[in-house]
Amino acid sequence: MTGSERDVLMRFLRELIQTQPRVYDDMAAKLIAESVSQQPYATYLLVQRVLMLETALKPASPESEAFTEFLRSDATTWVGSESQATTTDFSDRPPPPRRLSSVELGLKAMERNSKIIWAVIFAAFAVVLLIQ
């Protein structure tokens, strides 16, 4: 990361820490938190995207020209970071497991135990027929 990249990043992070939302939607916050928990690099990618969009909205300046390479839409690393630090290949690592909702968990339990469930249904049906 170059000095100018660090300055822009630090300025953005200071503003982020000091900003209070004007409107706070609990449902949106929950959806965002669930998504972020499923993507280990979510905050990193979001900060890169915000910086890229802010740069695109500003008129051309020497500072924005310095970030042309860093803020490409397909960029995922800071400029210079590959040569300055060892990179980790995450392509071998499987994505984190997705959290299942209670409905999905129930359906999976029914799928695993379908033979037992059908046996109980038939037994209950037989009992009802015998009682009548």
Contacts in CASP RR format, 6 or more apart in sequence:
PFRMAT RR
TARGET T0000
AUTHOR 0000-0000-0000
METHOD contacts of the structure
MODEL  1
MTGSERDVLMRFLRELIQTQPRVYDDMAAKLIAESVSQQPYATYLLVQRV
LMLETALKPASPESEAFTEFLRSDATTWVGSESQATTTDFSDRPPPPRRL
SSVELGLKAMERNSKIIWAVIFAAFAVVLLIQ
1 9 0 8 1.000
1 78 0 8 1.000
1 79 0 8 1.000
1 80 0 8 1.000
1 81 0 8 1.000
1 84 0 8 1.000
2 66 0 8 1.000
2 79 0 8 1.000
2 80 0 8 1.000
4 63 0 8 1.000
4 66 0 8 1.000
4 67 0 8 1.000
5 66 0 8 1.000
5 67 0 8 1.000
5 70 0 8 1.000
5 78 0 8 1.000
5 79 0 8 1.000
8 51 0 8 1.000
8 63 0 8 1.000
8 67 0 8 1.000
9 47 0 8 1.000
9 51 0 8 1.000
12 47 0 8 1.000
12 50 0 8 1.000
12 51 0 8 1.000
12 54 0 8 1.000
13 47 0 8 1.000
34 99 0 8 1.000
35 42 0 8 1.000
36 42 0 8 1.000
36 43 0 8 1.000
37 99 0 8 1.000
38 95 0 8 1.000
38 96 0 8 1.000
38 98 0 8 1.000
38 99 0 8 1.000
39 45 0 8 1.000
39 96 0 8 1.000
40 96 0 8 1.000
41 76 0 8 1.000
45 76 0 8 1.000
48 71 0 8 1.000
48 75 0 8 1.000
48 76 0 8 1.000
51 67 0 8 1.000
51 71 0 8 1.000
52 67 0 8 1.000
52 71 0 8 1.000
52 72 0 8 1.000
52 73 0 8 1.000
52 75 0 8 1.000
55 64 0 8 1.000
55 67 0 8 1.000
55 71 0 8 1.000
56 71 0 8 1.000
58 64 0 8 1.000
69 75 0 8 1.000
69 79 0 8 1.000
70 78 0 8 1.000
70 79 0 8 1.000
77 87 0 8 1.000
81 87 0 8 1.000
100 108 0 8 1.000
110 117 0 8 1.000
END
